[in-house]
Amino acid sequence: MKLSKRIALIFASLLMVLCVSVSVSAKESPTKQSFKASLKQSAVVYDGKTHKPSVVVKDLNGKTLNKKYYTVQAKKVKNAGTYTVTIKGKGKYAGYVQKLTYKIKLRKQKVSVSKSNITVRYNRNKATSQVVKVTKKTGRVTYKTNSSRIKVNKYGKITVAKGTRKGVYRITVTVRAKNYRTVKKSIRVTVK
């Protein structure tokens, strides 16, 4: 009888140690809990400066999460574009990942042309020309015409070939620049 009591006591002790060990292990092992991350500012307009997205992370109850529970992967960026910000959980949030989108938008350009309407007299003997000035903030200017009889050089000098038929022609002025919105202006050329 004493032997069976002793065996039962040893078995009970082993069972208790095992339960405590499992309990401690469960507390220390990370569980895949989730959180809610957001950006303080999800989009900005290009300003020539370097930006690094700022992240706010909260638990599901709305309480700000301690930084020891997550890491943020975000590059310092300058140029217009769409970028990904990755937040990875640590500790009890290990295994949970959230990705956010950060944008730098194209900046507007102020572009104007000195003349939007040009009138020239029909001349079958010689070409006629006028100059149009493009005032721009930044970027490369290109010109496109809807007739091979109308030419524009890189300085904005418009030449109407001799013998060009009477009518209305169009010149499209395009200003392009990295990080800026493309701007198009139209010039109407009338040959009378």
C-alpha positions as CSV (number, residue, x, y, z in Angstrom):
1,M,0.0,0.0,0.0
2,K,2.8,2.4,0.8
3,L,4.4,1.6,-2.5
4,S,1.3,2.5,-4.5
5,K,0.9,5.7,-2.5
6,R,4.4,6.6,-3.3
7,I,3.9,6.0,-7.0
8,A,0.7,8.1,-7.0
9,L,2.6,10.9,-5.2
10,I,5.4,10.8,-7.8
11,F,3.0,10.8,-10.7
12,A,1.0,13.8,-9.2
13,S,4.3,15.7,-8.8
14,L,5.4,15.0,-12.3
15,L,2.0,16.1,-13.6
16,M,2.2,19.4,-11.7
17,V,5.7,20.2,-13.0
18,L,4.5,19.4,-16.5
19,C,1.5,21.8,-16.2
20,V,3.7,24.6,-14.8
21,S,6.2,24.1,-17.6
22,V,3.5,24.3,-20.3
23,S,2.0,27.4,-18.7
24,V,5.3,29.2,-18.6
25,S,6.1,28.1,-22.2
26,A,2.7,29.5,-23.4
27,K,3.4,32.9,-21.8
28,E,6.8,33.2,-23.3
29,S,6.0,32.0,-26.8
30,P,4.7,34.6,-29.2
31,T,1.1,34.5,-30.5
32,K,0.0,35.9,-33.8
33,Q,-1.9,38.9,-32.5
34,S,-2.9,41.8,-34.8
35,F,-2.6,45.6,-34.6
36,K,-3.7,48.5,-36.6
37,A,-1.1,50.7,-38.3
38,S,-1.7,54.0,-40.1
39,L,0.4,56.8,-41.5
40,K,0.4,60.3,-40.0
41,Q,0.4,61.6,-43.5
42,S,-0.3,59.2,-46.4
43,A,0.4,61.6,-49.3
44,V,2.4,64.8,-49.9
45,V,3.2,66.9,-52.9
46,Y,6.7,66.9,-54.3
47,D,8.7,69.8,-52.7
48,G,12.3,68.8,-53.4
49,K,12.8,67.6,-49.8
50,T,13.5,64.1,-48.5
51,H,10.6,62.5,-46.6
52,K,10.3,59.5,-44.3
53,P,6.8,58.3,-43.6
54,S,5.7,58.5,-39.9
55,V,3.7,55.6,-38.6
56,V,1.2,55.3,-35.8
57,V,0.6,51.7,-34.4
58,K,-2.3,50.8,-32.1
59,D,-3.7,47.6,-30.7
60,L,-7.2,46.5,-31.4
61,N,-8.5,48.5,-28.4
62,G,-7.1,51.7,-29.8
63,K,-4.2,52.0,-27.4
64,T,-0.8,53.2,-28.8
65,L,1.5,50.2,-29.1
66,N,5.0,50.2,-27.5
67,K,7.7,50.3,-30.2
68,K,9.2,47.2,-28.8
69,Y,6.4,45.3,-30.4
70,Y,7.0,46.2,-34.0
71,T,9.6,47.4,-36.6
72,V,9.0,49.8,-39.4
73,Q,10.6,49.4,-42.8
74,A,10.3,52.7,-44.7
75,K,12.9,54.4,-47.0
76,K,13.6,58.1,-47.1
77,V,12.2,59.2,-50.4
78,K,12.3,62.4,-52.4
79,N,10.9,61.8,-55.9
80,A,7.2,61.5,-56.9
81,G,5.9,58.0,-56.8
82,T,4.1,55.4,-54.7
83,Y,6.1,53.6,-51.9
84,T,5.4,50.7,-49.5
85,V,5.8,51.0,-45.7
86,T,6.0,47.6,-43.9
87,I,5.2,47.2,-40.2
88,K,6.3,43.8,-38.7
89,G,5.2,42.6,-35.3
90,K,7.5,41.5,-32.6
91,G,7.1,39.6,-29.3
92,K,3.4,38.7,-28.9
93,Y,2.7,40.3,-32.3
94,A,5.4,38.3,-34.1
95,G,4.3,37.0,-37.4
96,Y,1.8,39.8,-38.0
97,V,2.7,42.1,-40.9
98,Q,0.8,45.2,-42.2
99,K,1.7,47.1,-45.4
100,L,0.7,50.7,-46.1
101,T,1.0,53.0,-49.1
102,Y,2.8,56.3,-49.1
103,K,2.6,58.7,-52.1
104,I,4.6,61.7,-53.2
105,K,2.4,63.5,-55.8
106,L,3.5,65.4,-58.9
107,R,3.8,69.1,-58.4
108,K,1.9,71.5,-60.6
109,Q,3.8,73.7,-63.1
110,K,2.9,77.3,-64.0
111,V,3.3,77.5,-67.7
112,S,2.2,80.3,-70.1
113,V,2.8,81.2,-73.7
114,S,3.3,84.8,-74.9
115,K,0.9,84.3,-77.8
116,S,-2.0,81.8,-78.0
117,N,-3.2,83.2,-81.3
118,I,-1.0,84.1,-84.3
119,T,-2.1,85.5,-87.7
120,V,0.1,85.6,-90.8
121,R,-0.6,86.7,-94.3
122,Y,-0.5,84.2,-97.1
123,N,2.7,84.5,-99.1
124,R,3.6,82.2,-101.9
125,N,7.1,83.7,-102.4
126,K,8.6,83.6,-98.9
127,A,8.2,82.0,-95.5
128,T,7.0,84.1,-92.6
129,S,7.9,83.7,-89.0
130,Q,7.1,84.9,-85.4
131,V,8.5,84.0,-82.0
132,V,6.5,82.7,-79.1
133,K,8.0,82.7,-75.6
134,V,7.2,80.0,-73.1
135,T,7.4,81.0,-69.5
136,K,7.9,77.9,-67.3
137,K,8.9,77.0,-63.8
138,T,10.9,74.0,-64.8
139,G,11.0,71.3,-67.4
140,R,11.8,70.6,-71.1
141,V,9.7,72.3,-73.8
142,T,8.7,70.6,-77.0
143,Y,6.5,71.7,-79.9
144,K,4.3,69.7,-82.2
145,T,2.3,71.0,-85.2
146,N,-0.5,69.5,-87.2
147,S,1.1,70.4,-90.5
148,S,4.5,69.9,-92.0
149,R,4.2,73.4,-93.4
150,I,4.5,74.9,-89.9
151,K,7.8,74.5,-88.1
152,V,8.9,75.5,-84.6
153,N,12.5,75.5,-83.4
154,K,13.7,74.9,-79.9
155,Y,13.7,78.7,-79.2
156,G,10.0,79.1,-80.1
157,K,10.4,80.6,-83.5
158,I,7.4,79.6,-85.6
159,T,8.0,79.5,-89.4
160,V,5.1,79.2,-91.9
161,A,6.4,77.9,-95.2
162,K,5.9,79.9,-98.3
163,G,2.7,79.0,-100.2
164,T,1.0,77.5,-97.1
165,R,-2.7,77.3,-97.7
166,K,-5.0,79.7,-96.0
167,G,-6.6,78.2,-92.9
168,V,-6.2,77.5,-89.2
169,Y,-3.3,75.4,-87.9
170,R,-2.4,74.2,-84.4
171,I,0.8,74.0,-82.4
172,T,0.9,72.1,-79.2
173,V,3.5,73.2,-76.6
174,T,4.4,70.5,-74.1
175,V,6.4,71.1,-70.9
176,R,7.6,68.0,-69.1
177,A,9.7,67.7,-66.0
178,K,10.5,65.0,-63.5
179,N,8.3,65.3,-60.4
180,Y,6.0,67.8,-62.1
181,R,2.7,67.4,-63.9
182,T,3.0,67.6,-67.7
183,V,1.5,70.8,-69.1
184,K,0.2,71.3,-72.6
185,K,-0.7,74.7,-74.2
186,S,-2.2,75.2,-77.6
187,I,-1.3,78.0,-80.1
188,R,-3.7,78.8,-83.0
189,V,-2.0,79.8,-86.2
190,T,-4.2,81.5,-88.8
191,V,-3.0,82.0,-92.4
192,K,-5.1,84.6,-94.2
